[in-house]
Amino acid sequence: MGTVAPDAPRAPQEGAGSGNRTPLRERRREQRGWYFYDWANSVFSTSVLTVFLGPYLTSVTEAAADADGYVHPLGIPVRAGSFFPYAVSASVLLSVLVMPLAAAFADRTGRKKPLLGAAAYLGAGATTGMYFLDGDRYLLGGVLLVVANVSYAVSIVLYHAFLPQIAPPEERDAVSSRGWAFGYGSGALVLVANLGLFLGHEALGVAESTAVRICLSSAGVWWAVFTVVPLLRLRERPPARPTAGSGRTGPGQGFRQLAGTFRQLRRYPLTLLFLLAYLLYNDGIQTVITQASVYGSEALGLDQTTLIGAILLVQVLAVAGALLLGRLAARYGAKRTILGSLVAWTATVGAGYFLPREDPLWFYALAVGIGLVLGGSQALSRSLFSHLVPAGKEAEYFALYEISDRGTSWLGPLVFGLAYQLSGDYRNAILSLVVFFALGFVLLLRVPVQRAAAAVGNVAPDRI
């Protein structure tokens, strides 16, 4: 395991992720610009996908449904309540196809920034267009959701791929953590403003549906405005490994390059082992995020106000948690800190099993535990993975990293759903998620990070 590939190791190149060759002042300026893309796009994830779009698009679809409760997109009968999750699933599947191709093009041409800008503004435009989602325009909502979510996914891959280029190895944990903190701070700030508009719409003389459409479209405007900052500050690098086909831009060349990346990944089993570990524990994280509200309402009997308050609390504390775990990583190393966060995740999810019904205080305590480990565990996973990526392949490998999130996010909800179906108890369902953190812990523990970094030709910091 960990055999060094024929084209590694080698000295870092300016265009190959060696942020340490850039002068300090210029590097800091570029890093601050990079943080602002998290600040720009996180509002889409928080306000649009997590809070407002699902219930609102479902109500629009129900308005368009026939007497039996069905709509018929492309002539296919679909229950109104299933349209939103189907649209999300379609966007995820399309993302899995598009992300690697966009990443291969970015690595081959060295044009990450124009692609980032194109994806960001396409997604922001689709999100802004959600203002026109009213009446029975459910098909418009589905199309805008798919376009926005696919664009978001592509832009995130390209955004991640800049991390090895703007930060030397010893800075990446801190830089990644600050980026996540920016994102959660932005999400909390705009969500508070949106909830103020939504809850106070009557006093403002605005219809509820109009308030929701303003909240949705404002996320797109926010995304578009703040994307300007990274586009101005990030520098383009030439491709680290020009090839004979580097001048070709057709999809056939993209598929060939992608196939080559998959073949290459087999030569890096330790990187593959980390991806498997991340696949498992991140699937647990994503399932907790998506099912916590269901657990709170169905198992604990909590009202919507309590659940929204808990979402806000998680957002705010995730800022502090990302920064705190970043500091711990500087002292103990990213791998140890992630392992510690997985222990905390296991304890937090296990404690959720014992929460009393109709007691918001204990649910808020659970939200505190989630918030403190949420941002940090994700931020440090990103920075740790950046050490395991071959130079010049940043976007392609981060596309695989994102696929392990988006392409397999069915596994946690499936286990959660099966546990509830077999037991009839949401407490058993939430407890079943412990297995994801436990298995992820065991696999991550088996990854020798220094050797994994050396295998792809990188030099990892002493403490990692």
Secondary structure, 3 states (H helix, E strand, C coil): CCCCCCCCCCCCCHHHCCHHHCCHHHHHHHHHHHHHHHHHHHHHHHHHHHHHHHHHHHHHHHHHCCCCCEECHHHCCEEHHHHHHHHHHHHHHHHHHHHHHHHHHHHHHCCHHHHHHHHHHHHHHHHHHHHHCCCCCHHHHHHHHHHHHHHHHHHHHHHHHCHHHHCCHHHHHHHHHHHHHHHHHHHHHHHHHHHHHHHCCCCCCCCHHHHHHHHHHHHHHHHHHHHHHHHHHCCCCCCCCCCCCCCCCCHHHHHHHHHHHHHHHCCCHHHHHHHHHHHHHHHHHHHHHHHHHHHHHHHCCCCHHHHHHHHHHHHHHHHHHHHHHHHHHHHHCHHHHHHHHHHHHHHHHHHHCCCCCCCHHHHHHHHHHHHHHHHHHHHHHHHHHHCCCCCCCHHHHHHHHHHHHHCCCCHHHHHHHHHHHHHCCHHHHHHCCHHHHHHHHHHHHCCCHHHHHHHCCCCCCCCC
